[in-house]
């Protein structure tokens, strides 16, 4: 049950990028989390696009757009290798959606927030990481059948 939020200055994404970036980022997150590619898990990968008003973001140096990707996953869902892959692919996805080159990679920050077990609730119940692993196995078996 991952969640990903992209915060961007208004107008910083291309028209096509604005249309596809949420779904693309959610797919990147699911892939690196190792979740089965099923309708159920795709529906649980929530993706937010937050567009800031003009001049609401800048640096001490310039006003070139910066991009913040915040990922929230259950603790234990991502190994160090998976985090590194997620950061790399999320950065590429955002750069592409903004029509920018790899030279602009430092304009994209990715923060991975790991939610402590027992502190994530959905459907009126606390969801534990072990429950998600079991659910993923069950969904994968059904998809493979």
C-alpha positions as CSV (number, residue, x, y, z in Angstrom):
1,X,0.0,0.0,0.0
2,X,2.5,2.6,-1.1
3,X,1.8,6.3,-1.6
4,X,3.7,8.8,-3.7
5,X,3.4,12.5,-3.9
6,X,5.0,14.8,-6.4
7,X,5.1,18.5,-5.6
8,X,5.8,20.8,-8.5
9,X,5.5,24.5,-9.4
10,X,2.5,25.2,-11.6
11,X,3.4,24.9,-15.3
12,X,6.6,23.0,-14.7
13,X,5.4,19.8,-16.4
14,X,4.8,19.3,-20.1
15,X,1.2,18.8,-21.1
16,X,1.8,15.1,-21.7
17,X,3.9,14.8,-18.5
18,X,1.1,16.3,-16.4
19,X,-1.3,13.7,-17.8
20,X,1.0,10.7,-17.3
21,X,3.3,11.4,-14.4
22,X,1.1,10.1,-11.5
23,X,0.4,6.8,-13.1
24,X,4.1,6.5,-14.2
25,X,5.4,7.2,-10.7
26,X,2.9,4.8,-9.1
27,X,4.2,2.1,-11.5
28,X,7.8,2.8,-10.7
29,X,7.0,2.6,-7.0
30,X,5.1,-0.7,-7.3
31,X,7.9,-2.2,-9.4
32,X,10.6,-1.3,-6.9
33,X,8.5,-2.5,-4.0
34,X,8.1,-5.9,-5.8
35,X,4.3,-5.8,-5.7
36,X,2.4,-8.0,-8.1
37,X,1.3,-6.2,-11.2
38,X,-2.4,-6.8,-10.6
39,X,-5.4,-4.4,-10.7
40,X,-5.7,-4.7,-6.9
41,X,-2.2,-3.5,-6.2
42,X,-2.3,-0.8,-8.9
43,X,-5.5,0.5,-7.2
44,X,-3.7,0.6,-3.8
45,X,-0.7,2.7,-5.1
46,X,-2.0,6.2,-4.4
47,X,-0.4,9.0,-6.3
48,X,-0.8,12.7,-5.7
49,X,0.2,15.6,-7.9
50,X,0.5,18.9,-5.9
51,X,1.0,22.0,-8.0
52,X,2.2,25.0,-6.2
53,X,1.1,28.5,-7.2
54,X,3.4,30.7,-9.3
55,X,6.4,31.9,-7.3
56,X,5.7,29.6,-4.3
57,X,8.9,27.7,-4.8
58,X,12.5,28.8,-5.4
59,X,16.0,28.7,-4.0
60,X,18.4,31.3,-2.7
61,X,20.0,31.2,-6.2
62,X,17.2,31.1,-8.8
63,X,13.5,30.4,-9.5
64,X,14.1,27.4,-11.8
65,X,11.5,24.7,-11.0
66,X,12.4,22.1,-8.4
67,X,10.5,18.9,-7.9
68,X,9.9,17.0,-4.6
69,X,8.9,13.3,-4.7
70,X,7.7,11.9,-1.4
71,X,7.3,8.2,-1.1
72,X,5.6,6.5,1.9
73,X,5.9,2.8,2.3
74,X,5.7,0.3,5.1
75,X,9.0,-0.1,6.9
76,X,10.8,-3.1,5.5
77,X,9.2,-2.9,2.0
78,X,12.3,-1.5,0.4
79,X,15.9,-2.8,0.7
80,X,18.7,-0.3,0.2
81,X,19.1,-1.6,-3.4
82,X,15.4,-1.1,-4.0
83,X,15.5,2.4,-2.6
84,X,18.3,3.4,-4.8
85,X,16.5,2.0,-7.9
86,X,13.3,3.8,-6.9
87,X,15.1,7.1,-6.4
88,X,16.9,6.8,-9.8
89,X,13.7,5.8,-11.7
90,X,11.5,8.4,-10.0
91,X,14.0,11.1,-10.9
92,X,14.1,10.0,-14.5
93,X,10.3,9.9,-14.6
94,X,10.0,13.4,-13.2
95,X,12.6,14.8,-15.6
96,X,10.9,13.3,-18.5
97,X,7.5,14.6,-17.4
98,X,9.0,18.1,-17.2
99,X,10.9,17.9,-20.5
100,X,14.2,18.2,-18.7
101,X,17.5,16.4,-19.3
102,X,19.5,14.2,-17.0
103,X,21.8,17.2,-16.4
104,X,18.9,18.7,-14.3
105,X,18.7,15.7,-11.9
106,X,19.7,17.8,-8.9
107,X,16.4,19.6,-9.3
108,X,14.6,16.5,-8.3
109,X,14.6,15.4,-4.6
110,X,13.2,12.0,-3.6
111,X,12.4,11.4,0.1
112,X,11.5,7.9,1.2
113,X,9.4,7.8,4.3
114,X,9.1,4.4,6.0
115,X,6.0,4.0,8.0
116,X,6.5,2.1,11.3
117,X,4.6,-1.3,11.4
118,X,1.2,-0.9,13.0
119,X,0.9,2.8,12.2
120,X,-0.8,2.5,8.8
121,X,-4.6,2.1,8.7
122,X,-6.9,1.3,5.7
123,X,-10.5,0.2,5.5
124,X,-11.0,0.9,9.2
125,X,-8.2,-1.5,10.3
126,X,-4.5,-1.3,11.1
127,X,-2.5,-2.9,8.2
128,X,0.7,-4.6,9.1
129,X,3.6,-5.3,6.7
130,X,3.2,-9.1,7.2
131,X,-0.4,-8.8,6.1
132,X,0.7,-7.0,2.9
133,X,3.3,-9.6,2.1
134,X,0.7,-12.4,2.5
135,X,-1.7,-10.4,0.3
136,X,0.9,-9.9,-2.4
137,X,1.7,-13.6,-2.4
138,X,-2.0,-14.5,-2.8
139,X,-2.5,-11.9,-5.6
140,X,0.7,-13.1,-7.4
141,X,-0.5,-16.8,-7.2
142,X,-3.9,-15.8,-8.5
143,X,-2.4,-13.8,-11.4
144,X,0.0,-16.7,-12.3
145,X,-2.9,-19.2,-12.3
